[in-house]
């Protein structure tokens, strides 16, 4: 690390000026302000959000010393909270605390889904307030607040909660369509200006244009940024994804129009579904009147580290090796694309991803051309994956959705769980899909008395984990009970396992190291377990470990007869939970089971009426597409 005192950064200035004063100074300065997204959105977009705290915390002190001129480092929120618990077996609050410690001079920024916080459904105001207060207390300085359908009322609780802290409230306009298109009737300039006016009235400090899929073209950027700066006194912050490869041009048009801040990522984790490269942004503005002050040499010095990190996570790559203009048609957000590909692979559909992109575009049209950002983008993605998994024709699905199983997220969306879309409801599809179901559903999760009390208790972070992601939080708690704090394990052995015959040193704390080595691995038994002979701090240990690369010896699953309407089959691979028993009378279209795979949930319905004569699987079972679940008579 460079010697000497830690240089003053944006957080020091925020402490000095306060949130309102900091925003005024940002608007008044001529230098272009820059946010580094490498710690969050870059790897969410390229690597399915899998980068661990271990790798982020290691580089944080270098970023703090080498690039103190940054406006902020976006390091939390979005999908990172869910993925930390669900896949990385980390507590997301520990990540935030570690990054706060590593970058004490820089503003830490997070992406907040309005009343949804970091979840997928709206929560009572108390949950939102408690979450914002704890996040600000732990280290967040800038809250980028948005709603998936651009509903200001859904953002208001988070905005007001932020205004009660030291932090900056950045109110967000989620951009879609092309406002330069004369044929655009919904997402027009007037539409965005009305949203901005409502955000200003709500009291935000900064206006953000969030271009989730990289659809904002240079002419539209010039028009939109010019209009926002002419009509409002707040600074404007622009965020985009470089999926099509043209977003540096969009940034230059926005900079000429007066945009106050833009987002970028380290070049090693930039481009395509991520943001434009920080080094290119800085180089494009150096020696101009908008020079950022961020050192190009410093950014380049950090790039080899991020390149090595990216290589370690190569199995999670988005699969988009080059820019693609297809995004202008399918409109998949950059932050969703890599995760959607991982879901497709898990469902056995990785080889049909172009078809899934087409199904995504068709699903968006069926649902009414909605704003697509989590959680609304998840609704579109769930439908696209489902249509692809069952080989359904989108036109036939739209004409008669009752003939198909409809993902739960789609039903919830049509019932109004996320709010009302800007263009209204897609009819007659909505009426057909909700036939036999309630036409509306409460948007807000209801808390029990115990949950209410827990929000005022001493274990607020654990309470929030369990409220927002009960299943993943439970799995994380169990993993921690079994294995301890695995965030201390270096990434390569964490992802790929120990190399036989090599010793691994794990630093537990200052002066405390754990030495591990695998000596030999036995043959797999009929249960799918292997005996592993290892050493821990030189002492021999023998473990029995489940080898998940092999299937245990068991009878082959029974396959459903596609021509038999009395057979109910799994529509795709996943975990099925049966909801009926032998002898139950079933009506056509009734839900008999649910299936979950890679965060996508759907109901499984009977295509004909009858009595359950036989259950072919256990109450909760892992199945493959086409496996028989139950039989009717």
C-alpha positions in Angstrom: 0.0 0.0 0.0 1.2 3.6 -0.6 2.6 5.1 2.5 1.5 8.2 4.4 -1.9 9.3 5.7 -5.0 8.0 4.0 -6.1 10.7 1.5 -9.3 12.6 2.1 -12.2 11.2 0.0 -15.9 11.8 -0.8 -17.0 10.5 2.6 -14.9 13.1 4.4 -16.6 15.8 2.3 -20.0 14.3 3.0 -19.3 14.5 6.7 -18.3 18.1 6.3 -21.1 19.4 4.1 -24.0 17.1 5.0 -26.2 15.4 2.4 -27.9 18.4 1.1 -24.7 20.5 1.0 -22.8 17.6 -0.7 -25.5 17.4 -3.4 -25.4 21.2 -4.0 -21.6 21.0 -4.4 -21.9 18.1 -6.8 -24.3 20.1 -9.0 -22.1 23.2 -8.8 -18.8 21.5 -9.7 -17.6 21.2 -13.3 -15.6 18.1 -12.8 -17.4 14.9 -13.8 -18.1 12.7 -10.7 -17.6 8.9 -11.1 -19.0 5.9 -9.2 -17.1 2.6 -9.3 -19.5 -0.3 -9.7 -16.9 -3.1 -9.7 -17.7 -4.2 -6.1 -21.4 -4.8 -7.0 -23.1 -4.3 -10.3 -20.1 -5.2 -12.5 -19.8 -8.7 -11.0 -23.6 -9.1 -10.7 -23.8 -8.5 -14.4 -20.9 -10.6 -15.5 -20.4 -13.3 -12.9 -23.9 -13.9 -11.5 -23.1 -11.9 -8.3 -20.7 -14.6 -7.1 -17.7 -12.5 -6.1 -17.0 -13.1 -2.4 -16.2 -10.8 0.4 -12.7 -12.4 0.6 -11.8 -10.9 -2.8 -13.5 -7.5 -2.3 -12.1 -6.8 1.1 -8.6 -7.6 0.0 -8.5 -4.8 -2.6 -10.6 -2.3 -0.7 -7.7 -0.5 1.0 -5.9 -0.1 -2.3 -9.0 1.5 -3.9 -9.3 3.8 -0.9 -5.7 5.1 -1.4 -5.4 5.0 -5.1 -8.8 6.5 -6.1 -10.0 8.8 -3.3 -11.5 11.2 -5.9 -14.3 8.8 -6.7 -17.8 10.0 -5.9 -18.6 6.6 -4.5 -18.1 2.9 -4.6 -21.2 0.9 -5.2 -20.7 -2.1 -3.0 -24.0 -3.5 -1.7 -27.6 -4.1 -2.4 -29.2 -5.5 -5.5 -28.7 -9.2 -5.7 -25.6 -9.3 -3.4 -27.7 -9.7 -0.3 -29.6 -12.7 -1.5 -26.6 -14.4 -3.2 -24.4 -13.9 -0.1 -26.8 -15.9 2.0 -28.0 -18.4 -0.7 -24.8 -19.4 -2.5 -21.8 -17.9 -0.7 -22.8 -18.7 2.8 -21.9 -15.3 4.0 -23.7 -12.7 6.1 -24.2 -9.7 3.8 -23.9 -7.3 6.8 -20.4 -8.6 7.5 -19.5 -7.8 3.9 -20.7 -4.2 4.3 -18.8 -3.8 7.6 -15.6 -5.2 6.1 -15.8 -2.8 3.1 -16.6 0.1 5.4 -13.4 -0.7 7.4 -11.4 -1.1 4.2 -12.5 2.2 2.6 -13.2 4.6 5.4 -12.6 7.7 3.2 -15.0 6.7 0.4 -18.7 6.9 0.1 -20.2 3.5 -0.1 -23.3 3.2 -2.2 -26.1 0.6 -2.4 -29.0 -0.2 -4.7 -32.3 -0.3 -2.7 -35.5 -1.6 -4.2 -37.8 0.9 -2.5 -40.2 -0.8 -0.1 -38.9 -4.2 -1.2 -35.5 -3.2 0.3 -33.3 -6.0 -1.2 -36.1 -8.5 -1.5 -38.7 -9.3 -4.1 -41.9 -8.2 -2.4 -43.0 -5.0 -0.6 -42.6 -5.0 3.2 -44.3 -2.8 5.9 -42.7 0.7 6.3 -41.1 -0.4 9.6 -39.0 -3.0 7.8 -37.9 -0.5 5.2 -37.0 2.1 7.9 -35.1 -0.4 10.1 -33.2 -1.7 7.1 -32.2 1.8 5.9 -31.2 2.9 9.4 -29.1 -0.2 10.0 -27.5 0.0 6.5 -26.6 3.7 7.1 -25.2 2.8 10.6 -23.1 0.0 9.2 -21.6 2.0 6.3 -23.9 3.1 3.5 -23.6 6.7 2.5 -25.6 6.9 -0.7 -28.9 5.0 -1.3 -29.9 4.6 -4.9 -33.6 4.1 -4.5 -35.8 2.7 -7.2 -39.1 0.9 -7.9 -39.5 -1.8 -10.5 -42.5 0.0 -12.1 -41.4 3.5 -11.4 -44.0 3.9 -8.6 -42.9 6.9 -6.5 -45.2 5.9 -3.6 -43.3 2.6 -3.4 -40.0 4.5 -3.1 -41.3 7.1 -0.6 -40.8 5.1 2.6 -37.2 4.4 1.7 -36.6 8.0 0.6 -38.0 9.4 3.9 -36.0 6.8 5.9 -32.8 7.9 4.2 -33.6 11.6 4.8 -33.6 10.7 8.5 -29.9 9.5 8.3 -26.7 11.1 7.3 -26.9 9.5 3.8 -27.8 10.8 0.4 -31.1 9.8 -1.2 -30.7 9.2 -4.9 -34.1 9.0 -6.5 -34.2 6.8 -9.6 -35.9 7.0 -13.0 -35.7 3.4 -14.5 -35.3 3.9 -18.2 -36.7 1.7 -20.9 -37.7 2.0 -24.6 -36.3 4.8 -26.8 -37.6 8.3 -26.2 -36.1 9.4 -29.5 -38.4 7.0 -31.4 -41.4 9.0 -32.8 -43.5 5.8 -32.4 -42.9 5.6 -28.7 -46.2 6.4 -27.0 -45.5 5.3 -23.4 -41.9 5.9 -22.3 -41.6 9.4 -23.6 -39.7 12.5 -22.4 -42.8 13.8 -20.7 -43.1 10.5 -18.8 -39.6 10.7 -17.4 -40.0 14.4 -16.5 -43.2 13.7 -14.6 -41.3 11.0 -12.6 -38.4 13.4 -11.9 -40.9 16.1 -10.7 -42.4 13.6 -8.2 -39.0 12.6 -7.0 -38.0 16.2 -6.4 -41.2 16.8 -4.5 -40.4 13.7 -2.4 -37.2 15.4 -1.2 -34.4 13.4 -2.9 -30.9 14.9 -3.0 -29.9 13.5 -6.5 -31.7 12.3 -9.6 -30.5 9.1 -11.1 -31.3 7.7 -14.6 -30.9 4.0 -14.3 -30.6 2.4 -17.8 -30.7 -1.3 -16.7 -30.3 -2.9 -20.1 -28.2 -0.3 -22.0 -31.1 0.9 -24.1 -30.3 4.6 -23.7 -28.8 5.8 -27.0 -26.7 8.9 -27.4 -29.4 11.1 -28.9 -31.9 10.2 -26.2 -29.3 10.7 -23.5 -28.6 14.2 -24.8 -32.3 15.0 -24.8 -33.1 13.5 -21.4 -30.1 14.9 -19.5 -30.6 18.4 -21.0 -34.2 18.5 -20.0 -33.6 17.2 -16.5 -30.9 19.8 -15.8 -33.0 22.6 -17.3 -36.0 21.9 -15.2 -34.5 20.8 -11.9 -31.7 22.1 -9.6 -30.6 18.7 -8.4 -27.5 16.8 -9.7 -28.1 14.1 -12.3 -26.3 10.7 -12.0 -26.4 8.4 -15.1 -26.1 4.6 -14.9 -26.0 2.2 -17.9 -24.9 -1.2 -19.1 -22.7 -1.7 -22.2 -24.4 -4.7 -23.6 -24.6 -3.4 -27.1 -21.2 -1.8 -26.9 -22.2 1.8 -27.6 -22.6 3.3 -24.1 -19.3 5.3 -24.0 -20.9 7.3 -26.8 -24.0 7.7 -24.6 -21.9 8.9 -21.7 -20.1 11.5 -23.9 -23.4 12.8 -25.1 -24.7 13.0 -21.5 -21.4 14.7 -20.4 -21.8 17.3 -23.1 -25.4 17.8 -21.9 -24.1 18.5 -18.4 -24.6 15.2 -16.5 -23.0 15.4 -13.1 -22.0 11.8 -12.5 -21.7 8.5 -14.3 -21.0 4.9 -13.3 -18.2 2.7 -14.6 -16.3 -0.5 -13.7 -12.7 -1.5 -13.7 -11.8 -2.4 -17.3 -11.2 -6.1 -16.3 -14.9 -6.3 -15.2 -16.4 -3.8 -17.7 -18.1 -3.9 -21.0 -21.0 -6.0 -22.4 -23.6 -6.5 -19.6 -21.4 -4.5 -17.1 -20.7 -0.8 -17.2 -18.3 1.1 -19.5 -14.7 1.0 -18.4 -13.6 3.5 -15.8 -10.3 4.0 -17.6 -12.1 4.8 -20.9 -14.3 7.3 -19.1 -11.4 9.0 -17.4 -9.3 9.0 -20.6 -12.2 10.5 -22.6 -12.5 13.5 -20.2 -8.9 14.1 -19.2 -7.6 17.5 -20.4 -11.1 18.8 -20.9 -13.3 21.1 -18.8 -15.0 18.0 -17.4 -11.9 16.3 -16.2 -12.8 13.9 -13.3 -9.6 14.2 -11.3 -9.5 10.4 -10.9 -6.0 9.0 -11.8 -5.9 7.0 -15.0 -2.6 5.4 -13.8 -4.3 4.3 -10.6 -7.2 2.7 -12.4 -4.8 0.9 -14.7 -2.8 -0.3 -11.7 -5.9 -2.0 -10.2 -6.9 -3.8 -13.4 -4.6 -6.8 -13.1 -6.1 -7.6 -9.7 -9.6 -7.6 -11.0 -8.6 -9.6 -14.0 -7.2 -12.4 -11.7 -10.5 -12.3 -9.7 -12.5 -12.6 -12.9 -10.5 -15.7 -13.9 -11.3 -17.4 -10.6 -15.0 -17.0 -11.2 -15.0 -18.0 -14.9 -17.7 -20.7 -14.5 -20.2 -18.0 -13.7 -19.5 -15.9 -16.8 -22.6 -14.5 -18.4 -21.7 -16.3 -21.7 -21.7 -13.0 -23.7 -18.2 -12.8 -25.0 -18.9 -9.7 -27.2 -21.4 -6.9 -27.4 -24.8 -7.7 -28.9 -27.4 -5.6 -30.6 -30.0 -8.2 -29.6 -30.5 -6.3 -26.4 -32.4 -3.7 -28.2 -35.0 -6.4 -29.0 -35.1 -8.6 -25.9 -34.3 -5.8 -23.4 -32.9 -8.1 -20.7 -31.2 -6.0 -18.0 -27.5 -6.4 -17.7 -27.7 -7.4 -14.1 -30.1 -10.2 -14.9 -28.5 -11.7 -18.0 -25.8 -13.7 -16.3 -28.1 -14.9 -13.6 -30.7 -15.9 -16.2 -28.1 -17.9 -18.0 -27.2 -19.7 -14.8 -30.9 -20.5 -14.3 -31.2 -21.8 -17.9 -28.2 -24.1 -17.3 -29.7 -25.4 -14.1 -32.9 -26.2 -16.0 -30.9 -28.0 -18.8 -31.7 -25.1 -21.2 -28.2 -23.5 -21.5 -27.9 -24.6 -25.1 -31.2 -22.8 -26.0 -30.3 -19.4 -24.6 -31.1 -17.5 -27.8 -34.6 -19.1 -27.7 -34.9 -17.9 -24.1 -34.0 -14.4 -25.2 -36.8 -14.6 -27.8 -39.1 -15.9 -25.2 -38.1 -13.0 -22.9 -39.1 -10.5 -25.6 -42.4 -12.3 -26.1 -43.1 -12.5 -22.4 -42.5 -8.8 -22.0 -45.0 -8.1 -24.8 -47.6 -10.5 -23.2 -47.2 -8.7 -19.9 -47.7 -5.3 -21.3 -44.2 -3.9 -22.2 -43.3 -3.2 -18.5 -40.3 -1.6 -17.0 -37.9 -4.5 -16.4 -35.7 -4.3 -13.3 -35.8 -6.6 -10.2 -38.3 -7.8 -9.3 -40.4 -7.0 -12.4 -37.6 -8.4 -14.6 -37.7 -11.6 -12.6 -41.4 -12.0 -13.6 -40.5 -11.7 -17.2 -37.6 -14.0 -16.8 -39.6 -16.6 -15.0 -42.2 -16.6 -17.7 -39.6 -16.9 -20.5 -37.8 -19.8 -18.7 -41.1 -21.5 -18.2 -42.3 -21.2 -21.8 -38.9 -22.4 -23.0 -38.8 -25.3 -20.5 -42.2 -26.7 -21.6 -41.8 -25.8 -25.2 -44.9 -23.6 -25.3 -45.7 -21.3 -28.1 -46.0 -17.8 -26.6 -49.0 -16.9 -28.9 -50.9 -20.0 -27.7 -50.0 -19.2 -24.1 -51.2 -15.7 -24.5 -54.5 -16.8 -26.1 -55.2 -19.5 -23.5 -53.0 -19.3 -20.4 -55.5 -21.6 -18.5 -54.1 -24.5 -20.6 -50.7 -24.0 -19.1 -49.0 -23.9 -15.6 -48.3 -20.2 -14.9 -45.3 -19.2 -12.7 -46.4 -17.9 -9.3 -44.5 -14.7 -9.9 -46.5 -14.0 -13.0 -49.8 -14.6 -11.2 -48.6 -12.3 -8.4 -47.7 -9.6 -10.8 -51.1 -9.8 -12.6 -52.8 -9.6 -9.2 -51.0 -6.3 -8.5 -48.3 -7.5 -6.0 -45.7 -5.2 -7.6 -48.2 -2.4 -8.4 -49.8 -1.2 -11.6 -47.7 -1.1 -14.7 -47.2 2.3 -16.4 -49.1 1.2 -19.5 -51.9 -0.5 -17.6 -52.9 -4.1 -17.5 -52.5 -6.4 -20.5 -56.0 -7.4 -21.4 -57.6 -9.8 -22.2 -54.6 -11.9 -21.1 -54.8 -10.8 -17.5 -58.4 -11.8 -17.1 -57.8 -15.1 -18.7 -54.8 -15.9 -16.6 -56.5 -15.0 -13.4 -59.7 -16.9 -14.2 -60.7 -18.7 -11.0 -58.2 -16.7 -8.9 -58.6 -13.4 -7.0 -58.1 -10.4 -9.3 -56.1 -8.6 -6.7 -53.6 -9.4 -3.9 -52.2 -7.5 -1.1 -48.8 -6.0 -2.0 -47.3 -5.9 1.5 -46.0 -8.8 3.6 -47.8 -8.9 6.9 -45.6 -9.2 10.0 -46.4 -11.3 13.0 -46.3 -9.8 16.5 -43.1 -11.7 17.1 -41.5 -10.3 14.0 -42.6 -6.8 14.9 -41.0 -7.2 18.3 -37.8 -8.6 16.8 -37.3 -5.5 14.7 -36.9 -3.6 17.9 -34.6 -6.2 19.4 -30.9 -6.6 19.8 -30.4 -9.0 16.8 -31.8 -6.7 14.0 -29.5 -7.9 11.3 -30.5 -11.6 11.8 -34.1 -10.5 12.0 -33.9 -8.7 8.7 -32.1 -11.7 7.1 -34.9 -14.0 8.2 -37.7 -11.6 7.1 -36.3 -10.8 3.7 -34.9 -14.3 2.7 -36.2 -16.9 5.2 -35.1 -20.0 3.3 -31.5 -18.7 2.4 -31.1 -17.3 5.9 -32.0 -20.6 7.4 -29.5 -22.4 5.1 -26.8 -19.9 5.9 -27.4 -20.4 9.7 -27.1 -24.1 9.2 -24.0 -23.8 7.1 -22.4 -21.6 9.7 -23.3 -24.1 12.4 -21.7 -26.9 10.5 -18.7 -25.2 9.0 -18.1 -21.9 10.8 -17.2 -18.7 9.0 -16.3 -19.9 5.5 -15.7 -16.4 4.2 -12.1 -16.8 5.5 -11.4 -19.6 3.0 -9.6 -18.4 -0.1 -11.8 -18.3 -3.2 -10.1 -21.1 -5.4 -10.4 -23.8 -2.7 -13.9 -22.5 -1.7 -15.1 -22.9 -5.3 -13.1 -25.8 -6.6 -12.0 -27.7 -3.4 -8.6 -28.6 -2.0 -5.9 -30.1 -4.2 -4.8 -33.5 -3.0 -1.4 -33.3 -1.4 -1.2 -29.5 -1.1 -1.5 -27.7 2.2 -3.8 -24.7 2.5 -3.4 -22.0 5.1 -6.5 -20.1 6.3 -6.0 -16.9 8.3 -8.7 -16.9 11.0 -7.4 -13.8 12.8 -4.1 -12.0 13.5 -1.6 -14.6 14.4 -4.1 -17.5 14.1 -3.8 -19.7 11.1 -5.5 -23.0 10.2 -3.6 -25.5 8.0 -5.6 -28.0 6.0 -4.6 -30.8 3.6 -6.3 -33.7 1.8 -4.2 -36.8 1.8 -6.5 -39.3 0.0 -10.1 -39.8 -1.2 -11.9 -43.1 -1.1 -14.4 -44.7 -3.6 -18.0 -43.5 -3.6 -20.5 -45.7 -1.8 -24.1 -46.5 -2.7 -25.2 -43.5 -0.7 -23.0 -41.2 -2.8 -20.5 -40.6 0.0 -16.7 -40.8 0.0 -14.2 -41.3 2.8 -11.8 -38.4 2.8 -8.5 -38.6 4.7 -7.1 -35.2 5.6 -4.9 -33.3 8.1 -5.8 -30.3 10.2 -2.9 -28.5 11.8 -0.9 -31.7 11.2 -3.4 -33.9 13.0 -5.1 -36.7 10.9 -8.8 -36.5 10.3 -11.2 -38.9 8.6 -14.4 -37.4 7.1 -17.4 -38.8 5.2 -18.3 -36.4 2.5 -21.2 -36.4 0.0 -20.0 -36.4 -3.6 -22.6 -34.3 -5.4 -21.0 -35.0 -8.8 -22.5 -38.5 -8.7 -26.0 -39.7 -8.1 -26.5 -42.2 -5.3 -27.7 -45.7 -6.3 -31.5 -45.7 -6.2 -34.3 -46.8 -8.5 -34.7 -44.7 -11.7 -37.5 -42.1 -11.5 -40.7 -43.1 -13.1 -41.4 -41.1 -16.3 -44.8 -39.6 -17.1 -46.7 -40.6 -20.2 -47.2 -37.4 -22.1 -50.3 -38.8 -23.8 -52.0 -39.7 -20.6 -54.0 -36.7 -19.2 -54.2 -38.5 -15.8 -50.4 -38.3 -15.4 -49.1 -35.2 -13.8 -45.4 -34.5 -14.7 -42.7 -32.2 -13.6 -42.5 -29.3 -16.1 -38.8 -28.9 -15.5 -36.0 -29.9 -13.2 -36.3 -28.7 -9.6 -37.6 -29.4 -6.1 -41.3 -30.4 -6.0 -43.5 -30.1 -3.0 -46.7 -32.1 -3.2 -49.9 -30.5 -2.0 -52.3 -33.4 -2.3 -52.7 -36.9 -0.9 -54.0 -40.2 -2.2 -57.8 -40.1 -2.3 -58.1 -36.3 -2.8 -60.7 -35.2 -5.4 -59.0 -32.8 -7.9 -60.7 -30.4 -10.3 -59.1 -29.6 -13.7 -56.7 -26.7 -13.2 -56.3 -27.2 -9.5 -52.8 -26.8 -8.0 -51.4 -30.2 -7.0 -47.8 -29.3 -6.3 -45.2 -26.5 -6.5 -41.8 -26.6 -8.0 -38.8 -24.4 -7.3 -35.5 -24.1 -9.3 -32.9 -21.3 -9.0 -35.2 -18.8 -7.3 -38.1 -19.5 -9.7 -41.2 -20.9 -8.3 -44.3 -22.2 -10.1 -47.5 -24.1 -9.4 -48.1 -27.4 -11.0 -51.8 -28.0 -12.0 -53.8 -31.0 -13.0 -54.9 -30.9 -16.6 -58.0 -33.0 -16.0 -60.3 -33.8 -13.0 -60.1 -37.0 -11.0 -59.1 -38.6 -7.8 -55.4 -39.0 -6.7 -54.7 -42.7 -7.0 -51.0 -42.8 -6.5 -48.1 -40.5 -5.5 -44.9 -41.3 -7.5 -42.5 -39.2 -5.4 -42.1 -38.2 -1.8 -43.7 -35.1 -0.2 -40.6 -33.0 -1.2 -38.4 -34.5 -3.9 -35.8 -33.4 -6.5 -37.1 -34.3 -9.9 -36.1 -34.0 -13.6 -38.3 -32.6 -16.3 -40.9 -35.2 -17.3 -40.7 -37.2 -14.1 -44.1 -38.6 -12.9 -45.4 -36.8 -9.8 -48.8 -38.4 -9.3 -51.5 -40.3 -11.1 -55.3 -39.6 -11.2 -58.1 -42.0 -11.9 
